[in-house]
Amino acid sequence: METMIKKFCKKYKLPESTLHELLSHMTEVRFSKGELIISEGERNSNFYLLKKGIWRAYYLTDGTENSLWFAAPGDTACSSWGYV
């Protein structure tokens, strides 16, 4: 977790105390490898801060997965459609 904290604080130019304050208002959730967080047509207004693992956003076209982006520990992830 310490690596994630340092990466996040450096990337977003925040003191660690500010991140700890943010984390105190968040709930930790875990997902299994390959588990879908949101599917096409759904809305998800959650904001995720990755502690461990890799997040891959993708869409399907004719059964082919097309990657949009990847997020790693210390990165944030969210569904932009949840905010549209």
N, C-alpha and C positions, 0 to 999 in steps of 0.2 A: 504494500500500500504506500510505503514511503516514496517509491519511485514514481508512482502515479501522482502523488501530492506535489513533488518537486517539478515534474513535467507540466502539470496543470498550472501551477503558480508562475512558472517561468513563461509559459506560452501566453497566459492572460495577464501577466504583470500584476499579480495579486500577492499580498502577504499571506503566509500560511494560516494566520489567525482568521482571515476572511474566508478562506476555503473551509476551515473547520466550522465556522459559523454556518455557511451554506450547507455543509454535510449534516449539521445537527437538525436541519429542517427537511432532510431527505430520508427516504426509506430505501434500504438496500433490497434489490431483487436479483434473482439469479435465473439465467436461462440456460437451457441445454444446447449443446452444439447442434446447429441446424434448425433450431426452433424459430418459427416466424414470430416476429414481434407485431407486425402489422401487415395486412394483406391489402391488395388493391381494392379500392372502394371503401375502406375503413378509415376511421379517424383515430388518431392517437395524439393527445396533447401533452404526453409525458416528455420530460427532458431527462436524458440519461448522461451520466458521467461514468465513463468506463474505468473500472478498477482493475479488471483482468480480462484477457481474451481479445477477440477481434470482432468488430461489428461490420457487416457488409450490407450495404443498401443496393438493391437491384430491382429490375423490373423484367417481366417476361414479354417476349415478342415471338409469337409462333412457337412457343415451347422452349425458346432459348433464353437463358439468363443473361442479362446485360447489366454488369456492375456499374453503379453510379459513384460510390465512394467507399472507403474503408476507414474505420476509426479504431484506434489502439488505446491501451491504458493511458489515462491523462487527457484523452480527447472527449468531446461532447458529441452526442448524437440525439437527433429528434426527427420526427416526421414533419417535413415542411408542410404537408397537406393538413396536418392538425392545426395549423395556424392560419390557413387561408380562409 
